[in-house]
């Protein structure tokens, strides 16, 4: 079987997940105290991923990654199917927590396996295709999920999502790939890394300390998530300010970001730039574009600026994923586990902070505050990389 087909199957699972989010939201609104259960649903998903990220990284390195991906897909499919059969608040929250864990394990194993599946020389093109597929899924998923939920009910949408995960697991049983070494960013010898890999988290932190690029990406994940949570929280309110609770405009905002991401990932995969520089610059321009969108006072300008921001978000994701996948094979999962922990922590902190900052500074002030923190971090990490490079040159 052509291995690229798995990228399309993985996108199908992502499509199901976005549809499922709409269906689960509709289900939650049928519960008493729906606002409480909605909060619990989102918190459970983040907590599951945040608590499990370090262990997921270790499992991805110590076990066969293809098997962990199959187990994750099977577990997620069954957990989602349980919601269709037992649509109660406690089953929904338990499934959300479990799926937060399983998605983290799958995502880390999947990302860590791409160099083995496709080879390191194709990573930029493969990650570009992956981000383009995710952007297409973002364009279609929420709209299709809403339409199916309105016309056929949440049960059928939830069942379709479960089926997409089970189908993904079946496809994985049909694909084989050889384990290959990838030492593109290694700073220690292969034998040294293999000897230390079993000691786990401390070795990973030492490896990150000795590899400035990977340390930068890992720490930056926290600020990226803070920035993302700010506009995630703010977009529904921006839509309300412009059109008065217009759900269609809110959906178009996400579509605009996805359209930009689709184009940006296509361009990024074909540009010949230094990956680290491309990532930092793309994130900085993306942040400026998001601020511009919240400063605009007309829906058309907001959507155009969101497309512009999405262009650079898509490019940054391609470069970031490619850099992470160049970590030493024996530690790649653990590195992604650390990055996942910081990323989930950033979302958790961001969603807690956003309402208080919006109340203190207004919606636009909250967004600007978050983006200024992000840009300050980008500048700081850029300077750190320059200084680290100069030190390594002088030492050699």
Secondary structure by P-SEA (a helix, b strand, c coil): cccaaaaaaaaaaaaaaaaaaaaaaaaaaaccaaaaaaaaaaaaaaaaaaaaaaaaaaaaaaccaaaaaaaaaaaaaaaaaaaaacccaaaaaaaaaaaaaaaaaaaaaaaaaccccccccaaaaaaaaaaaaaaaaaacaaaaaaaaaacccaaaaaaaaaaaaaaaaaaaaabbbbbbbbcccccccaaaaaaaccccaaaaaaaaaacaaaaaaaaaaaaaaaaaaaaaacaaaaaaacccccaaaaaaaaaaaaaaaaaaaaaaaaccccaaaaaaaaaaaaaaaaaaaaacccaaaaaaaaaaaaaaaaaaaaaaaaaaaacccccaaaaaaaaaaaaaaaaaaaaaaaaaaaaaccaaaaaaaaaaaaaaaaaaaaaaaaaaaaaaaaac
